[in-house]
Amino acid sequence: MLTNWQALHVNGLPHSRFNLTHTRCLDMAVEHLRFMSKIITHACGHEQIHYLAGFASQQERKARWLETTKCTTCFLATKQAEQAEAAVRDGAAIAHLDLPSLTGSDRQVAWATTLRASRFCSFGTRPVIDENGYQVCVLVTDAKWWIDHRALTDHELLEEAERCAVEMSILASSNHDPSLPQTA
């Protein structure tokens, strides 16, 4: 690893006024980060370095607030545990539906299975979804589709599922293989 001074002399080039100014700016920026950073002991007991910007009063207020929260690692672990618990709960709630397997990569299938289970559980609690809407959604087995449409409302999701089902039925009825080149 080269120091700033050694980096200025790479390939025998002498230092210049720009390089010295640039080096001083870098040193000042590093010192500023050091000055504005503070080690916070979080409520979980872990310490973490935080960059606190603003006036001194704002920095103190943010530091006090951070002390009442979990560190990033513990926060993410808690969030993942909650998501896993919700996935298990949703999976158990729709286990009787005998849904077809999803297709896609392993990661896509894992995520889409969770999304689909959560959506089917929410369908069961809303009177807007009829049996036909549920059946149309069952036909969609592409994991990417479930991931791409995860933010849609129930009504929009049903419309997209119907559109997808119509496209699938057209392809199936014409025995058209989209991987083959088209002939004119």
Residue pairs with C-beta under 8 A, 6 or more apart in sequence:
2 10
4 23
4 26
4 27
5 15
5 23
8 15
8 19
8 20
8 23
9 15
33 51
36 51
36 52
36 53
36 59
37 49
37 50
37 51
37 52
38 49
38 50
38 52
38 59
38 63
39 47
39 48
39 49
39 50
40 47
40 48
40 49
40 50
40 63
40 66
40 67
41 47
41 67
42 48
42 66
42 67
42 69
42 70
42 71
42 74
43 67
43 68
43 69
43 70
44 70
44 71
44 74
46 71
46 73
46 74
47 71
48 71
48 72
50 62
50 63
50 66
52 58
52 59
52 62
52 63
53 59
54 62
69 75
70 78
83 114
86 118
87 114
87 117
87 118
90 114
90 117
90 118
90 120
90 121
91 113
91 117
93 117
93 121
93 124
94 117
94 120
94 121
94 124
97 120
97 138
99 116
99 120
99 138
100 138
100 141
101 109
101 141
102 108
102 109
102 112
102 113
102 116
102 141
102 142
102 143
102 146
103 109
103 141
103 142
103 143
104 112
104 142
104 143
104 144
105 143
108 143
108 144
108 147
109 143
111 143
111 147
112 143
112 144
112 145
112 146
112 147
113 143
115 146
115 147
115 150
116 137
116 146
119 137
119 146
119 154
119 157
120 134
120 137
122 154
123 129
123 133
123 134
123 137
123 154
126 154
128 154
128 155
129 154
129 158
133 158
133 161
136 158
136 161
136 162
136 165
137 157
137 158
137 161
139 161
139 164
139 165
139 168
140 146
140 161
140 164
140 165
142 164
145 164
149 156
149 157
149 160
152 160
171 178
